[in-house]
Structures are given as C-alpha cells and as structure tokens.
C-alpha cells in the first residue's frame, strides 16, 4: 500500500495569469428566422416550413500560448454562412385503413472560411475555402392498417 501522506490540494488564489504576446478575440453574429404554415384542406393537412440563417464569425487567436510571437491566427480569420431551406408536406387518409404523407424539401447554403496565419513574425500564410451546396428531395410514406 502506498502512503500518499496528508497532502492537501492547492488553495485557489483567485488569480489567473496568462503569458501572451497577442490578444485573442472572437466576434460572432447569428441571425435566423423560421416559420411554419398549416392549412386544413378538409381532405388532409398541408404544412409548409421555411427558414433562413446567417452566421458571421471573425476571430484572431494566440495559438502558441507564450510571450514569443510563434504562431497566431490574424484578423480577418473568418467564417461566413448563409443557409435557407423549405419543405412542403401533405398528409391525408383514405378511409379507415390508409394514411398517406407526401412532400418535398430543398436546402441551400453558401459557406466561406478564410484563415490568416503568422509564424515567427515573418512567415504569413493565407488560405480559404468556399462551398455552395444545394440538396433537395421528395418523399412519400403510406401506412396501411390491417383490421382483422
């Protein structure tokens, strides 16, 4: 058996120091809106949904965690996204035995990422990527209830 003694854990001092030569910061803006409309047609339910989102993030960061200028992400390292989607669904019943749901949807987004790195105060590297993405689909489902 190992005797660990009566060592108490360190007592917090209420002070936290960082060694850094570069201020880190992040600014984020996120806007979105979503809506749904439902219509009872008498024969079934028609539901439409739509949404839009915009995200903007700008940041700079001290990566190496030292007082030396070794590695930083510089402004304007950023991310931009715009996204929208829509869906329409119709649900109905045929008699007491068959429930049917049909619909279609679409999703579209634009996404851009830019990065600026500084290494050892003299090496600067920039990179970026951009994606345009659109996807859509149609769907149907039938539930058939067998009654003995």
ABEGO torsion letter per residue (X at the ends): XBBAEABBBBBBAGBBBBBBABBBBBBBBBBBBBBBBBBBAGABBBBBBBBBBBBBBBBBBBAAGBABBABBBBOBBBBBBBBBBBBBBBBBBBEAABBBBBBBBBBBBBBBBBBBBBBGGABBBBBBBBBBBBBBBBBBBBBBBBBX
